[in-house]
């Protein structure tokens, strides 16, 4: 056995001429531990397959293509309705709302408006010629600390959620496909039309 040599893991998997990223992806996909993910273009693939398949006649083709399109669009509409429900919930009561006993504190937007009103009141008092006092400085400091410590962070979190929801609403098909792409392939529910 003079020609014997040790085979590397990459050679065993057949990924010698690939970049490290491709090699890792190939190893991940070949693993029995992880399920393969649903392709991001799954809807597009199915629609294309339905259009390229052979049919007995034109009526069957038109009916099948229409059924596939309707099944896919109903799934997209389902995801879009969920996104719109999340956006509605975000507008009505944001996640930063706190409850203290029987009394409810204002949400992040209301707190920000309250802080802005307080700052406007302080500014107006100074413009009207009021002498800066320790009480005025303490009022300003309370607003500044509230914004820096808790209310500013909750407003930023609310803004981040709103911008993500805006992106989902702007592109419902892409959003649904990206969501599907995070799921294992065994979670794909077939459309129930032919092999799709």
N, C-alpha and C positions, 0 to 999 in steps of 0.2 A: 504494500500500500504506500508506495512512494508518492503517488499523485494525490493522495487524500489531503483535503484541507477543510478547515472548519467553515461552515456556511453561516453567514450572518442572518439575522432576523429579517432584514430588508430583502436579502436574496431569497429567503424561504417564502416570503410573501409575494415575490415577483415585482418589487418596487425599487429596483436598483437605479434606474435612470430617471428618477423623479426627484422633485425638490423635497426638502424636509416637510413642508406643509402638505404636499400631495401624499407623501409617504405616511404621515400621521393620519390624514383623512382616510387613506386606503386601509390602514390598520384598524381605524375606528369602525369603518364600514364592514370589515371582515370579522370583527369581533362578535362572538356569540353572546356576549354580555349586554351589549347595547343594541337596541333595535335600530334599523335604518330609518331615517326620517322621511316624512312625506315630501316629495319634491316641491319646491316653491312654485313651479309652473304646472302643478297637477291639473288645475282647471283648464289651462290652455292646451295641455296634452290631450285631455279627454275630448275637448271640443274639436281639436284637429283630427284625432283618430275617428271621431264620429263622421267628420266630413270626408275623410279619405277611405272609409270602409266601403266595401261593395254591397250593393243592395239589389233585390230582385227587380224593383221598379222605382220610379221617381217619387211616387207617393209615399212609399215606405221610407225612402231616404229623407224626404222633407219632414215626415212625422218623427222619425228618430232624431234628426238634428234638432228639431224644435223641442222635443222632449228632453234631450241632453242639455240644451241651452237653458230651458226652464228650470230643470233640476239644479243646475249650477247657480243660476241667478237667484233661486230661492235660498240657497245656502249663503250666498253673499248678502242677500237682504236680511237674513237671520242675524248675521254678524253685524251688519249695519244697524239694525234695530237695537242690538245690545250696546253698541257704541253710543247711539243716540240716547239710550236710557242712562248710560253712565254720565254723559254730558248733562242731561237734565238733572240728575242727582247732584252733580257738581254745582250746577247753578242754584238749585234750591237749598241744599244744605251741604256745605263743603265738609271735608273730612276733619277739619281743624276745629269744628264746633265742639265746645265743651259744655257739659252739664254739671251744674253745682246745685244739688238739692232741688227745690221746686223752681229755682230761677235759672234761666238759660243765659249763658254769656253770648255776646254777638260773635258771628263768624269772622273769618279773616278779613274779608272785604269790608265788613262793617267796622271792625277794629281799625283798619287802615284809614277809612273815612273819618272815624272819630279822632285819630291822631292828626290827620291833616287839618281837621277843623280846629283842634286845640292849637296847633302850630300857627294857623291863620289868625286865631284870636290873640295869641301872644304877639305876633308880628304887628297886628293892627293896634294893639295897646302901645307898642313901642313907637309906631308911626304917629299915633295921636299925641305923643309927647310924654308918655308916662315914664318916669324915671326907673331904670332897671333896678329891681330889688332882689333880695334873696328869695322871696316868694316866687317871683317871676322866673328866676333862674332854676328854682326847684321844680316848677311846673314843666319847664323846657327839659330838664334832666329826666324827669319821670317819663315823658314822651320818648325821648331818645333811648333810654334804657329799655323801655317796652318794645320798641321797634328792633333794637339790636339783639335783645335777649330771646324773644319768642315770636313776636308778631311778624317780624320781617322774614324769618325762616319759614313760617307757615304760609305767608303770602307767596314766597318763591316756590314752595312745594305746590301750592295751588296753581300757580302760573305754569309750572312744568307739566302738571297733569292736564291742564287745559290745552297746552300746545300739542301734547301727544294725541289728545282726543281730536284736535283740529286736523292733524295729519291723517288720522284714521278716517275721519268723515270726508276729507278731500279725495282720498283714494280708497274706496271701500274694497275693490277687487284686490289691490296690492296688500291692503291690511289683512284681508281674509287669507290670502296666500302666505303671507309672512307668519301668521298665526298657525296655519296648518304645517308650515315648514318646521315648527318647533315640536311637532308631535311625532311619535313613532309611527311607522308605516302600518302597524297592526291596528291603529286607531282609526284608519280611514274607513268611513262608511260608504260602501258602494252605492251608486246612484240607483241601481235596480233596473237599468236599461242595458240589455245585452250583457257584455262583460264589464261594463263600466260601473 
